[in-house]
Amino acid sequence: RHIQYALDHVGAGSTVNALGGTYNEYVTFKNPGSAAGGYLVLQNYAGQAAIIDGTGLPISGEIGLVNIVNMQYVKLIGFEVRNLKAGGVSSALPQGISIRGNGAYIEIRNNKVHDIENSCRRCGAHGIAAYGRDPNASIHDLIIDGNQVYNGKFGWSESLVLNGNVENFTVSNNIVHD
């Protein structure tokens, strides 16, 4: 019933298959995968539409509907990520998918990210963001492939951004529109 509950109870080498439906929750990877144990994979169940929806969720500071902070060997595949709206709060930075800090071997594939918004003129938001904030350890071996970002109101920010200490990345086959 909750993606977060499933993610909290698995580790390296595990795959969480989310059944079709709407999940109204923030999702945060708290357990990493590993080189020895394998990736921790979060994906939609084959042939079904799993939706992570931010409708009505409280927004404070920088937050993604999906958060990957200081993680290694994780994959996010095939979700619809939608409706995180800050409503013009200048202290908020809503993001559909947020990768922050440091990390390695992260894959973001085949997701649809839309209706992520911050509506004031001097505010920001992102569809997909990777912020390498650790000066001593980068985000590296990052793949962002086959995603679609659309219908956002990003203010002074970007639809898809890699910023800071990010290296050895591939951004391919993504579509950004409207």
C-alpha atoms as a printed R data frame, in Angstrom:
    type eleno elety resid chain resno      x      y       z
1   ATOM     1    CA   ARG     A     1  0.000  0.000   0.000
2   ATOM     2    CA   HIS     A     2  2.964  2.328   0.521
3   ATOM     3    CA   ILE     A     3  6.083  2.437  -1.600
4   ATOM     4    CA   GLN     A     4  8.072  3.928   1.282
5   ATOM     5    CA   TYR     A     5  7.243  1.000   3.545
6   ATOM     6    CA   ALA     A     6  8.532 -1.448   0.931
7   ATOM     7    CA   LEU     A     7 11.731  0.545   0.311
8   ATOM     8    CA   ASP     A     8 12.436  0.729   4.039
9   ATOM     9    CA   HIS     A     9 12.405 -3.082   4.309
10  ATOM    10    CA   VAL     A    10 14.717 -4.087   1.454
11  ATOM    11    CA   GLY     A    11 18.390 -3.717   0.642
12  ATOM    12    CA   ALA     A    12 21.045 -4.397  -1.952
13  ATOM    13    CA   GLY     A    13 19.998 -6.808  -4.672
14  ATOM    14    CA   SER     A    14 16.263 -6.282  -4.076
15  ATOM    15    CA   THR     A    15 13.596 -5.139  -6.514
16  ATOM    16    CA   VAL     A    16 10.410 -3.430  -5.381
17  ATOM    17    CA   ASN     A    17  7.662 -3.758  -8.015
18  ATOM    18    CA   ALA     A    18  4.918 -1.211  -7.365
19  ATOM    19    CA   LEU     A    19  1.490 -2.328  -8.506
20  ATOM    20    CA   GLY     A    20 -0.619  0.007 -10.601
21  ATOM    21    CA   GLY     A    21 -2.339  2.748  -8.647
22  ATOM    22    CA   THR     A    22 -1.784  6.169  -7.158
23  ATOM    23    CA   TYR     A    23  0.592  6.514  -4.216
24  ATOM    24    CA   ASN     A    24  0.152  9.868  -2.457
25  ATOM    25    CA   GLU     A    25  3.469 10.011  -0.593
26  ATOM    26    CA   TYR     A    26  7.042 11.209  -0.661
27  ATOM    27    CA   VAL     A    27  9.438  8.369  -1.520
28  ATOM    28    CA   THR     A    28 13.008  8.380  -0.202
29  ATOM    29    CA   PHE     A    29 15.679  5.763  -0.853
30  ATOM    30    CA   LYS     A    30 17.112  5.102   2.624
31  ATOM    31    CA   ASN     A    31 18.999  1.868   1.889
32  ATOM    32    CA   PRO     A    32 21.659  1.698  -0.817
33  ATOM    33    CA   GLY     A    33 22.551 -1.097  -3.137
34  ATOM    34    CA   SER     A    34 26.175 -2.199  -3.361
35  ATOM    35    CA   ALA     A    35 28.772 -3.478  -5.811
36  ATOM    36    CA   ALA     A    36 28.760 -6.869  -4.108
37  ATOM    37    CA   GLY     A    37 25.030 -7.146  -3.435
38  ATOM    38    CA   GLY     A    38 23.633 -5.451  -6.536
39  ATOM    39    CA   TYR     A    39 21.256 -2.621  -7.254
40  ATOM    40    CA   LEU     A    40 18.250 -1.672  -5.171
41  ATOM    41    CA   VAL     A    41 15.569 -1.257  -7.852
42  ATOM    42    CA   LEU     A    42 12.237  0.524  -7.558
43  ATOM    43    CA   GLN     A    43 10.069 -0.011 -10.614
44  ATOM    44    CA   ASN     A    44  6.463 -0.237 -11.681
45  ATOM    45    CA   TYR     A    45  5.054 -3.721 -12.050
46  ATOM    46    CA   ALA     A    46  5.171 -4.831 -15.699
47  ATOM    47    CA   GLY     A    47  2.167 -3.641 -17.670
48  ATOM    48    CA   GLN     A    48  0.801 -1.492 -14.845
49  ATOM    49    CA   ALA     A    49  0.883  2.254 -14.169
50  ATOM    50    CA   ALA     A    50  2.318  3.178 -10.787
51  ATOM    51    CA   ILE     A    51  1.870  6.879  -9.982
52  ATOM    52    CA   ILE     A    52  3.640  8.831  -7.242
53  ATOM    53    CA   ASP     A    53  1.347 11.817  -6.701
54  ATOM    54    CA   GLY     A    54  2.080 14.889  -4.589
55  ATOM    55    CA   THR     A    55 -1.451 16.278  -4.476
56  ATOM    56    CA   GLY     A    56 -1.955 17.954  -1.108
57  ATOM    57    CA   LEU     A    57  1.421 16.959   0.355
58  ATOM    58    CA   PRO     A    58  3.088 19.654   2.496
59  ATOM    59    CA   ILE     A    59  6.130 21.313   0.932
60  ATOM    60    CA   SER     A    60  9.004 22.781   2.901
61  ATOM    61    CA   GLY     A    61 12.469 23.575   1.582
62  ATOM    62    CA   GLU     A    62 14.064 21.475  -1.134
63  ATOM    63    CA   ILE     A    63 12.131 18.254  -1.618
64  ATOM    64    CA   GLY     A    64 11.457 15.753  -4.355
65  ATOM    65    CA   LEU     A    65  8.536 13.419  -4.671
66  ATOM    66    CA   VAL     A    66 11.322 10.857  -5.106
67  ATOM    67    CA   ASN     A    67 14.514 11.546  -3.101
68  ATOM    68    CA   ILE     A    68 17.881  9.904  -3.657
69  ATOM    69    CA   VAL     A    69 20.348 11.430  -1.196
70  ATOM    70    CA   ASN     A    70 23.901 10.085  -0.753
71  ATOM    71    CA   MET     A    71 22.969  6.749  -2.332
72  ATOM    72    CA   GLN     A    72 24.771  4.153  -4.435
73  ATOM    73    CA   TYR     A    73 23.525  1.434  -6.770
74  ATOM    74    CA   VAL     A    74 19.883  2.475  -7.030
75  ATOM    75    CA   LYS     A    75 17.463  2.483  -9.965
76  ATOM    76    CA   LEU     A    76 14.105  4.198 -10.448
77  ATOM    77    CA   ILE     A    77 12.243  2.827 -13.469
78  ATOM    78    CA   GLY     A    78  8.883  3.442 -15.093
79  ATOM    79    CA   PHE     A    79  6.910  5.694 -12.741
80  ATOM    80    CA   GLU     A    80  4.617  8.606 -13.325
81  ATOM    81    CA   VAL     A    81  5.712 11.320 -10.872
82  ATOM    82    CA   ARG     A    82  3.266 14.198 -10.671
83  ATOM    83    CA   ASN     A    83  1.501 17.068  -8.936
84  ATOM    84    CA   LEU     A    84  3.968 18.565  -6.482
85  ATOM    85    CA   LYS     A    85  2.943 22.211  -6.281
86  ATOM    86    CA   ALA     A    86  4.450 24.802  -3.967
87  ATOM    87    CA   GLY     A    87  1.923 27.518  -4.797
88  ATOM    88    CA   GLY     A    88  4.417 30.390  -4.906
89  ATOM    89    CA   VAL     A    89  6.292 29.676  -1.677
90  ATOM    90    CA   SER     A    90  9.703 31.272  -2.189
91  ATOM    91    CA   SER     A    91 11.406 29.044   0.405
92  ATOM    92    CA   ALA     A    92 10.259 25.860  -1.345
93  ATOM    93    CA   LEU     A    93 12.051 24.085  -4.203
94  ATOM    94    CA   PRO     A    94  9.759 21.238  -5.324
95  ATOM    95    CA   GLN     A    95 11.276 18.561  -7.550
96  ATOM    96    CA   GLY     A    96  9.801 15.518  -9.206
97  ATOM    97    CA   ILE     A    97 12.957 13.403  -8.831
98  ATOM    98    CA   SER     A    98 15.726 14.787  -6.624
99  ATOM    99    CA   ILE     A    99 19.264 13.368  -6.476
100 ATOM   100    CA   ARG     A   100 21.413 15.203  -3.909
101 ATOM   101    CA   GLY     A   101 24.678 15.084  -2.019
102 ATOM   102    CA   ASN     A   102 26.949 12.415  -3.442
103 ATOM   103    CA   GLY     A   103 26.345  9.002  -4.918
104 ATOM   104    CA   ALA     A   104 27.262  6.525  -7.593
105 ATOM   105    CA   TYR     A   105 25.666  4.144 -10.052
106 ATOM   106    CA   ILE     A   106 22.238  5.768 -10.069
107 ATOM   107    CA   GLU     A   107 19.811  5.136 -12.923
108 ATOM   108    CA   ILE     A   108 16.651  7.131 -13.626
109 ATOM   109    CA   ARG     A   109 14.869  5.480 -16.559
110 ATOM   110    CA   ASN     A   110 11.547  5.702 -18.382
111 ATOM   111    CA   ASN     A   111  9.693  7.928 -15.928
112 ATOM   112    CA   LYS     A   112  7.067 10.561 -16.714
113 ATOM   113    CA   VAL     A   113  7.467 13.672 -14.565
114 ATOM   114    CA   HIS     A   114  4.839 16.391 -14.832
115 ATOM   115    CA   ASP     A   115  2.947 19.166 -13.094
116 ATOM   116    CA   ILE     A   116  5.794 20.060 -10.748
117 ATOM   117    CA   GLU     A   117  5.275 23.730  -9.935
118 ATOM   118    CA   ASN     A   118  6.300 26.787  -8.041
119 ATOM   119    CA   SER     A   119  4.248 29.637  -9.394
120 ATOM   120    CA   CYS     A   120  5.899 32.842  -8.119
121 ATOM   121    CA   ARG     A   121  8.246 34.744 -10.430
122 ATOM   122    CA   ARG     A   122 11.310 34.442  -8.187
123 ATOM   123    CA   CYS     A   123 10.829 30.837  -7.191
124 ATOM   124    CA   GLY     A   124 12.142 27.605  -8.573
125 ATOM   125    CA   ALA     A   125 11.249 23.987  -9.173
126 ATOM   126    CA   HIS     A   126 12.713 21.089 -11.178
127 ATOM   127    CA   GLY     A   127 11.331 18.059 -12.959
128 ATOM   128    CA   ILE     A   128 14.514 16.006 -12.462
129 ATOM   129    CA   ALA     A   129 17.487 17.430 -10.548
130 ATOM   130    CA   ALA     A   130 20.947 16.122  -9.633
131 ATOM   131    CA   TYR     A   131 22.820 18.406  -7.241
132 ATOM   132    CA   GLY     A   132 26.329 17.218  -6.369
133 ATOM   133    CA   ARG     A   133 26.785 19.102  -3.102
134 ATOM   134    CA   ASP     A   134 29.660 17.200  -1.532
135 ATOM   135    CA   PRO     A   135 32.971 18.845  -2.522
136 ATOM   136    CA   ASN     A   136 34.904 15.682  -1.646
137 ATOM   137    CA   ALA     A   137 32.659 13.073  -3.287
138 ATOM   138    CA   SER     A   138 30.766 13.523  -6.537
139 ATOM   139    CA   ILE     A   139 27.602 12.086  -7.933
140 ATOM   140    CA   HIS     A   140 29.052  9.846 -10.639
141 ATOM   141    CA   ASP     A   141 28.058  7.103 -13.039
142 ATOM   142    CA   LEU     A   142 24.606  8.649 -13.269
143 ATOM   143    CA   ILE     A   143 22.226  7.657 -16.076
144 ATOM   144    CA   ILE     A   144 19.095  9.689 -16.859
145 ATOM   145    CA   ASP     A   145 17.520  7.973 -19.848
146 ATOM   146    CA   GLY     A   146 14.166  7.730 -21.589
147 ATOM   147    CA   ASN     A   147 12.295 10.077 -19.256
148 ATOM   148    CA   GLN     A   148  9.656 12.617 -20.145
149 ATOM   149    CA   VAL     A   149  9.360 15.960 -18.290
150 ATOM   150    CA   TYR     A   150  6.396 18.166 -19.128
151 ATOM   151    CA   ASN     A   151  3.755 20.671 -17.976
152 ATOM   152    CA   GLY     A   152  5.961 22.154 -15.252
153 ATOM   153    CA   LYS     A   153  6.174 25.675 -13.868
154 ATOM   154    CA   PHE     A   154  9.825 25.903 -12.904
155 ATOM   155    CA   GLY     A   155 10.193 29.677 -12.388
156 ATOM   156    CA   TRP     A   156 13.875 30.577 -12.602
157 ATOM   157    CA   SER     A   157 14.926 26.912 -12.561
158 ATOM   158    CA   GLU     A   158 15.228 24.118 -15.114
159 ATOM   159    CA   SER     A   159 13.144 21.159 -16.245
160 ATOM   160    CA   LEU     A   160 16.132 18.797 -15.974
161 ATOM   161    CA   VAL     A   161 19.364 19.901 -14.314
162 ATOM   162    CA   LEU     A   162 22.750 18.512 -13.271
163 ATOM   163    CA   ASN     A   163 24.573 20.968 -11.046
164 ATOM   164    CA   GLY     A   164 27.667 21.022  -8.867
165 ATOM   165    CA   ASN     A   165 29.945 18.036  -8.358
166 ATOM   166    CA   VAL     A   166 28.457 15.654 -10.957
167 ATOM   167    CA   GLU     A   167 30.718 13.663 -13.280
168 ATOM   168    CA   ASN     A   168 30.675 10.620 -15.588
169 ATOM   169    CA   PHE     A   169 27.004 10.969 -16.456
170 ATOM   170    CA   THR     A   170 24.767 10.098 -19.396
171 ATOM   171    CA   VAL     A   171 21.635 12.093 -20.181
172 ATOM   172    CA   SER     A   172 19.975 10.506 -23.214
173 ATOM   173    CA   ASN     A   173 16.662  9.924 -24.976
174 ATOM   174    CA   ASN     A   174 14.717 12.263 -22.685
175 ATOM   175    CA   ILE     A   175 11.847 14.419 -23.897
176 ATOM   176    CA   VAL     A   176 11.161 17.810 -22.298
177 ATOM   177    CA   HIS     A   177  8.096 19.739 -23.452
178 ATOM   178    CA   ASP     A   178  5.350 22.172 -22.458
